[in-house]
């Protein structure tokens, strides 16, 4: 599988990462199969968060890693923190928060819990999970410094931050923020729509995120695309969805041409962007993992990339 350089580090990560949000529903044996399948497909990156399965996803991953044929060093392990779970509104893999909390103690406790649940000594990276409107830079600085000096976290990043929020936080930190995790995919294209529609007055010309892709490329931050096969935030997958017949017909046409599946083409569409975006694959189905990961090595032509964009309902001004 193709690799990308993470942020300003020298670490080479697989273009596709495995997100373990839904791992809480698996048995230990099934989880072992998932991580071994992912590794066999060339994936060397695990993405998690303390809230996934209200912590159970990391428990299952930790047990599976110990029972598998793999070692801690076979994966770059990343987790996120900063969301306080609302247990009354959360169930299964659906987890909702009651607030965000970037206080020093909350962040330190979040990392300690993640390390304990996954049975590892350190995280390769730790991300702030969505912006906290009440974040106090001094608290975050102290937490990050302590986590780095203790050896518990090697690198840091954010999730769903806009450029102004990144700049504000970065100005206070002693570490470089090297990752920003954003929703991006064929059916979630706001980050590129506004640029294509520059100097227009239609809905697609509205910049909701402050030019996050261009900002990330200028500042050497790696974008990680979450929910790459979903439309909306949690509505469901667009692949094989009867709501999107033209898109699926064209994805199948490309899949037939390249000898892969539609999921692989959806992966290839993201990877084709020159920002070197890392795709976070959240499936717990070993076959889907293999099929989707194969898209990292498919190189769509520019016209095919734009054709997919058109079939998803977008146009050019």
C-alpha positions as CSV (number, residue, x, y, z in Angstrom):
1,X,0.0,0.0,0.0
2,X,1.1,3.6,-0.7
3,X,2.3,5.5,2.3
4,X,2.2,9.1,3.4
5,X,4.4,11.2,5.6
6,X,2.5,12.3,8.7
7,X,2.7,16.1,9.2
8,X,6.1,17.3,10.0
9,X,7.4,14.0,11.3
10,X,9.5,11.5,9.4
11,X,7.0,8.7,10.1
12,X,5.5,6.9,7.0
13,X,2.0,5.8,7.6
14,X,-0.3,3.7,5.4
15,X,-2.6,5.8,3.2
16,X,-5.6,3.9,4.7
17,X,-6.0,3.7,8.5
18,X,-8.3,1.5,10.5
19,X,-10.7,3.3,12.8
20,X,-12.0,1.1,15.7
21,X,-15.1,3.1,16.7
22,X,-17.3,0.1,16.1
23,X,-15.0,-2.6,17.6
24,X,-17.0,-2.7,20.8
25,X,-19.6,-4.9,19.1
26,X,-17.0,-7.6,18.2
27,X,-15.9,-10.7,20.1
28,X,-12.2,-10.8,20.9
29,X,-11.7,-13.5,18.2
30,X,-13.5,-11.4,15.5
31,X,-11.4,-8.3,16.6
32,X,-8.2,-10.3,16.1
33,X,-9.3,-11.2,12.6
34,X,-10.1,-7.6,11.9
35,X,-6.7,-6.2,12.9
36,X,-4.8,-9.1,11.3
37,X,-6.7,-8.6,8.0
38,X,-6.0,-4.9,8.1
39,X,-2.3,-5.5,8.7
40,X,-2.2,-8.0,5.9
41,X,-3.8,-5.4,3.6
42,X,-1.0,-3.0,4.4
43,X,-2.6,-0.9,7.1
44,X,-0.2,0.1,9.9
45,X,-2.3,2.8,11.5
46,X,-5.0,2.5,14.2
47,X,-7.3,5.4,15.0
48,X,-9.4,5.5,18.2
49,X,-11.0,7.8,20.8
50,X,-11.8,7.4,24.4
51,X,-15.5,7.7,23.8
52,X,-15.8,4.9,21.2
53,X,-18.1,2.3,22.6
54,X,-17.8,4.4,25.9
55,X,-14.3,2.9,26.2
56,X,-15.2,-0.7,25.2
57,X,-13.8,-0.4,21.7
58,X,-10.3,0.2,23.2
59,X,-10.8,-2.7,25.6
60,X,-11.6,-5.1,22.8
61,X,-8.7,-3.8,20.7
62,X,-6.2,-4.2,23.6
63,X,-7.3,-7.8,24.2
64,X,-7.2,-8.5,20.4
65,X,-3.7,-7.1,20.0
66,X,-2.4,-9.3,22.8
67,X,-4.1,-12.4,21.3
68,X,-3.1,-11.7,17.7
69,X,0.1,-12.5,15.9
70,X,1.0,-8.8,15.9
71,X,3.0,-6.6,18.2
72,X,2.6,-3.0,19.4
73,X,5.3,-1.9,17.1
74,X,3.3,-3.1,14.0
75,X,0.9,-0.2,14.4
76,X,1.0,3.5,14.7
77,X,-1.7,3.9,17.4
78,X,-3.6,7.2,17.7
79,X,-6.5,8.1,20.0
80,X,-8.5,11.2,20.8
81,X,-9.9,12.9,23.9
82,X,-11.8,15.9,25.1
83,X,-15.5,14.8,24.8
84,X,-17.4,14.0,28.0
85,X,-19.8,11.2,27.3
86,X,-23.5,11.6,28.0
87,X,-24.4,8.0,29.1
88,X,-28.1,8.6,28.9
89,X,-28.0,9.5,25.2
90,X,-25.3,7.0,24.3
91,X,-25.8,3.3,23.3
92,X,-23.8,0.8,21.4
93,X,-21.5,2.5,18.9
94,X,-23.6,5.7,19.0
95,X,-21.9,8.0,21.6
96,X,-23.0,11.5,22.3
97,X,-21.3,14.1,24.5
98,X,-22.6,16.3,27.3
99,X,-19.7,18.8,26.8
100,X,-16.2,19.3,25.6
101,X,-13.4,19.5,28.2
102,X,-9.8,20.4,27.4
103,X,-8.8,21.0,31.0
104,X,-5.4,19.6,31.9
105,X,-6.7,17.0,34.3
106,X,-9.3,15.7,31.8
107,X,-6.7,15.3,29.0
108,X,-4.2,13.6,31.3
109,X,-6.9,11.2,32.6
110,X,-8.1,10.6,29.0
111,X,-4.7,9.4,27.9
112,X,-4.1,7.3,31.0
113,X,-7.5,5.6,30.4
114,X,-6.6,5.0,26.7
115,X,-3.3,3.4,27.5
116,X,-4.8,1.2,30.2
117,X,-7.6,0.0,28.0
118,X,-5.4,-0.7,24.9
119,X,-2.7,-2.2,27.0
120,X,0.1,-0.1,25.5
121,X,2.8,2.1,27.0
122,X,2.4,5.1,24.7
123,X,0.3,6.7,22.0
124,X,2.0,7.7,18.8
125,X,-0.4,10.6,18.5
126,X,-3.2,12.1,20.6
127,X,-5.8,14.5,19.1
128,X,-8.1,17.0,20.7
129,X,-11.5,15.6,19.7
130,X,-13.6,18.6,18.4
131,X,-13.0,22.2,19.5
132,X,-13.9,23.2,23.1
133,X,-15.3,26.7,23.1
134,X,-14.0,27.1,26.6
135,X,-10.5,25.8,25.9
136,X,-7.7,27.6,27.9
137,X,-4.4,27.3,26.1
138,X,-2.4,27.2,29.3
139,X,-4.2,24.0,30.4
140,X,-3.6,22.3,27.1
141,X,0.1,23.4,27.1
142,X,0.7,21.9,30.5
143,X,-1.1,18.7,29.6
144,X,0.7,18.2,26.3
145,X,4.1,19.0,27.9
146,X,3.5,16.5,30.7
147,X,2.3,13.8,28.3
148,X,5.3,14.2,26.0
149,X,7.9,14.4,28.8
150,X,6.4,11.3,30.4
151,X,6.7,9.4,27.1
152,X,3.0,8.7,27.0
153,X,2.4,10.6,23.8
154,X,4.8,11.2,21.0
155,X,2.8,13.5,18.6
156,X,-0.3,15.8,18.8
157,X,-3.1,17.0,16.6
158,X,-6.7,18.0,16.5
159,X,-10.0,16.9,15.0
160,X,-12.6,19.1,13.3
161,X,-10.7,22.4,13.9
162,X,-10.8,25.3,11.5
163,X,-7.6,27.3,10.6
164,X,-8.2,30.0,13.1
165,X,-8.6,27.5,15.9
166,X,-5.5,25.7,14.9
167,X,-3.5,28.9,14.7
168,X,-4.8,30.1,18.1
169,X,-3.8,26.8,19.8
170,X,-0.5,26.4,17.9
171,X,0.7,29.8,19.0
172,X,0.8,28.6,22.6
173,X,2.1,25.0,22.2
174,X,5.6,23.7,22.4
175,X,4.7,20.9,19.9
176,X,3.7,21.1,16.3
177,X,0.1,20.0,15.6
178,X,0.6,17.6,12.8
179,X,-2.9,16.1,12.1
180,X,-6.4,17.4,11.6
181,X,-9.2,14.9,11.3
182,X,-12.1,16.0,9.2
183,X,-15.1,14.4,7.5
184,X,-14.3,14.2,3.7
185,X,-15.4,11.9,0.9
186,X,-17.4,11.8,-2.3
187,X,-20.6,12.9,-0.5
188,X,-19.0,15.3,1.9
189,X,-17.1,17.8,-0.3
190,X,-17.6,21.2,1.3
191,X,-13.9,21.6,1.8
192,X,-13.4,21.7,-1.9
193,X,-16.7,23.0,-3.3
194,X,-16.2,26.6,-2.2
195,X,-12.8,26.7,-3.9
196,X,-14.2,25.4,-7.2
197,X,-17.1,28.0,-6.9
198,X,-14.9,31.0,-6.0
199,X,-16.4,34.3,-7.0
200,X,-19.9,32.7,-7.3
201,X,-23.0,33.3,-5.3
202,X,-24.5,29.8,-5.1
203,X,-24.6,27.6,-2.1
204,X,-21.4,25.7,-3.1
205,X,-19.5,29.0,-2.9
206,X,-19.9,29.2,0.9
207,X,-16.8,28.4,2.8
208,X,-17.8,26.7,6.1
209,X,-14.4,25.7,7.3
210,X,-11.9,28.5,6.5
211,X,-10.1,26.8,3.7
212,X,-9.0,23.8,5.8
213,X,-7.4,21.8,3.0
214,X,-5.3,24.7,1.6
215,X,-4.3,25.7,5.2
216,X,-3.2,22.1,6.0
217,X,-1.1,21.9,2.8
218,X,0.6,25.2,3.6
219,X,1.3,24.2,7.2
220,X,2.3,20.6,6.6
221,X,-0.6,19.1,8.5
222,X,-2.0,15.7,7.5
223,X,-5.7,15.6,6.9
224,X,-7.4,12.4,8.0
225,X,-10.8,11.7,6.4
226,X,-13.4,10.2,8.7
227,X,-16.6,8.6,7.5
228,X,-15.3,8.5,4.0
229,X,-18.1,6.3,2.7
230,X,-21.0,8.1,4.4
231,X,-23.4,10.9,3.3
232,X,-24.2,13.5,5.8
233,X,-22.8,12.9,9.3
234,X,-24.6,9.7,10.4
235,X,-27.2,9.1,7.6
236,X,-25.5,6.0,6.3
237,X,-23.4,4.8,3.4
238,X,-23.9,6.1,-0.1
239,X,-22.4,3.0,-1.7
240,X,-25.2,0.7,-3.0
241,X,-27.7,3.2,-1.7
242,X,-30.7,3.5,-4.0
243,X,-30.8,7.3,-3.3
244,X,-27.7,7.7,-5.4
245,X,-28.2,5.5,-8.6
246,X,-26.1,7.6,-11.0
247,X,-23.1,7.7,-8.6
248,X,-23.2,4.0,-7.9
249,X,-23.5,3.2,-11.6
250,X,-20.4,5.2,-12.3
251,X,-18.5,3.8,-9.3
252,X,-19.3,0.3,-10.6
253,X,-18.0,1.3,-14.1
254,X,-14.7,2.4,-12.6
255,X,-14.6,-0.6,-10.3
256,X,-14.9,-2.9,-13.4
257,X,-12.2,-1.0,-15.2
258,X,-9.7,-1.2,-12.3
259,X,-10.7,-4.7,-11.1
260,X,-11.7,-3.5,-7.6
261,X,-14.9,-2.7,-5.8
262,X,-17.0,0.5,-5.5
263,X,-15.6,1.0,-2.0
264,X,-12.1,0.9,-3.4
265,X,-13.0,3.6,-5.9
266,X,-14.4,5.7,-3.1
267,X,-11.0,5.3,-1.4
268,X,-9.1,6.1,-4.6
269,X,-11.2,9.3,-5.1
270,X,-9.9,10.7,-1.8
271,X,-6.4,9.5,-2.2
272,X,-6.2,11.1,-5.7
273,X,-6.4,14.6,-4.1
274,X,-2.9,16.1,-4.0
275,X,-3.2,17.0,-0.3
276,X,-2.1,13.4,0.6
277,X,-5.2,12.8,2.7
278,X,-5.2,9.7,4.9
279,X,-8.5,7.7,4.7
280,X,-9.9,6.3,8.0
281,X,-11.7,3.1,7.3
282,X,-14.2,2.2,10.0
283,X,-15.6,-1.1,8.8
284,X,-15.3,-4.2,11.1
285,X,-15.9,-6.5,8.2
286,X,-12.6,-8.2,7.1
287,X,-13.8,-8.5,3.4
288,X,-14.8,-4.8,3.3
289,X,-11.4,-3.8,4.9
290,X,-9.5,-5.7,2.1
291,X,-11.7,-4.3,-0.6
292,X,-11.7,-0.7,0.6
293,X,-7.9,-0.7,1.3
294,X,-7.2,-1.8,-2.2
295,X,-8.3,1.6,-3.5
296,X,-5.1,3.2,-2.1
297,X,-3.2,1.8,-5.0
298,X,-5.8,2.8,-7.7
299,X,-4.9,6.1,-9.5
300,X,-7.9,7.7,-11.1
301,X,-7.4,10.0,-14.0
302,X,-8.3,13.6,-13.5
303,X,-11.4,13.3,-15.7
304,X,-12.5,10.2,-13.7
305,X,-12.0,12.1,-10.5
306,X,-14.2,15.0,-11.8
307,X,-16.7,12.6,-13.2
308,X,-17.2,11.1,-9.8
309,X,-17.7,14.6,-8.4
310,X,-20.3,15.3,-11.0
311,X,-22.2,12.0,-10.4
312,X,-22.3,12.9,-6.7
313,X,-24.5,16.0,-7.7
314,X,-21.9,18.7,-8.0
315,X,-21.1,20.9,-11.0
316,X,-18.5,23.4,-12.2
317,X,-19.3,27.2,-12.5
